[in-house]
């Protein structure tokens, strides 16, 4: 199905951008806070792994659908 392939491709691109953004935060040691609470860098590490996994799986599914 063509629509599913587009869905997996677009969502994978978004997850890739999120992973790169979090990786950049780790490499540049940028501070982040939400509602006055400072977010530790290890949270971005988990986000890199999770978003990277989801992007990889999405690209694999899109490739499978051909």
C-alpha positions in Angstrom: 0.0 0.0 0.0 1.4 3.3 -1.1 -0.1 5.3 1.8 1.6 3.0 4.4 5.0 3.4 2.7 4.6 7.2 2.8 3.6 7.1 6.5 6.6 5.0 7.5 9.0 7.1 5.4 7.7 10.5 6.8 7.6 9.3 10.4 11.1 7.8 10.1 12.4 11.1 8.8 10.8 12.9 11.7 12.3 10.4 14.2 15.7 10.9 12.5 15.5 14.6 13.0 14.6 14.2 16.7 17.4 11.8 17.2 19.9 14.2 15.6 18.6 17.1 17.7 19.1 15.1 20.9 22.5 13.9 19.8 23.5 17.5 19.1 22.3 18.5 22.6 24.5 15.8 24.1 27.6 16.7 22.0 27.2 20.4 22.6 26.2 20.0 26.3 23.2 22.3 25.8 20.9 22.9 28.8 17.2 22.2 28.5 14.4 22.9 30.9 10.7 22.2 30.9 8.4 24.2 33.3 11.5 25.2 35.3 12.8 21.7 35.7 16.2 21.0 34.2 16.3 18.0 32.0 19.5 15.9 32.4 21.6 14.9 29.4 21.0 11.2 30.0 17.3 11.8 29.1 18.6 12.9 25.6 20.7 9.7 25.5 17.5 7.6 25.9 15.7 9.8 23.4 18.5 9.2 20.8 18.3 5.5 21.3 14.5 5.4 21.1 14.1 7.8 18.2 16.9 6.1 16.3 15.3 2.7 16.8 11.9 4.0 15.7 13.4 5.6 12.6 15.3 2.4 11.7 12.2 0.3 12.1 10.2 2.7 10.1 12.7 2.8 7.2 12.8 -1.0 7.3 9.0 -1.3 7.0 8.9 1.3 4.2 11.5 -0.7 2.3 9.6 -3.9 2.9 6.5 -2.4 1.3 8.5 -1.4 -1.7 
